[in-house]
Amino acid sequence: MKMMTQSHRKKKQQDDQGVPLEIDTHYQLYGKHAWEIEYGDRCPTCNKRIDEFGFCACGSAQ
């Protein structure tokens, strides 16, 4: 059986960007990391980007 080193154990507890999984609330809520979201047009009301699910900052884009 392989022994896991301290650094390997620590790596498994973090994502690609070094955010510890226990505090990565975006991943916990949405199942994706913030940098994995694809954006399209801008909302005509708040001028924020509309994400791949049709949501913006104010919620009127849906």
C-alpha positions as CSV (number, residue, x, y, z in Angstrom):
1,M,0.0,0.0,0.0
2,K,1.3,3.4,-0.9
3,M,1.9,6.0,1.8
4,M,0.7,9.5,1.0
5,T,3.1,12.2,1.8
6,Q,2.1,15.4,3.7
7,S,2.3,17.5,0.5
8,H,0.2,15.0,-1.5
9,R,-2.4,15.0,1.3
10,K,-2.5,18.8,1.4
11,K,-2.9,18.9,-2.5
12,K,-6.0,16.7,-2.3
13,Q,-7.6,19.1,0.1
14,Q,-7.3,22.1,-2.3
15,D,-8.5,22.8,-5.8
16,D,-6.3,23.8,-8.8
17,Q,-6.0,27.4,-7.6
18,G,-5.0,26.6,-4.1
19,V,-8.3,27.3,-2.4
20,P,-9.0,24.8,0.4
21,L,-12.1,22.8,-0.5
22,E,-13.8,23.5,2.9
23,I,-13.9,27.3,2.2
24,D,-14.6,27.1,-1.6
25,T,-18.2,28.2,-1.3
26,H,-18.7,28.8,-5.0
27,Y,-17.9,25.1,-5.7
28,Q,-20.0,24.0,-2.8
29,L,-23.0,26.0,-4.0
30,Y,-22.8,25.5,-7.8
31,G,-20.6,22.5,-8.4
32,K,-18.2,24.5,-10.5
33,H,-15.2,26.7,-9.6
34,A,-15.7,30.5,-10.4
35,W,-13.2,30.4,-13.2
36,E,-15.1,27.6,-15.0
37,I,-18.2,29.7,-15.6
38,E,-18.8,30.8,-19.2
39,Y,-20.3,34.2,-19.8
40,G,-22.2,35.7,-22.7
41,D,-23.9,39.0,-23.2
42,R,-24.4,41.8,-20.7
43,C,-27.7,42.5,-18.9
44,P,-29.5,45.6,-20.2
45,T,-30.5,46.5,-16.7
46,C,-27.4,46.2,-14.6
47,N,-24.8,45.9,-17.4
48,K,-23.2,42.8,-15.7
49,R,-22.3,39.6,-17.6
50,I,-25.0,37.0,-18.0
51,D,-23.7,33.5,-17.1
52,E,-24.3,30.2,-18.9
53,F,-27.5,29.6,-16.9
54,G,-29.1,33.0,-17.8
55,F,-28.4,34.8,-14.5
56,C,-26.8,38.2,-13.9
57,A,-26.1,40.3,-10.8
58,C,-29.6,41.8,-10.6
59,G,-31.6,38.7,-11.7
60,S,-33.5,40.5,-14.4
61,A,-31.7,38.8,-17.3
62,Q,-33.5,35.5,-16.9
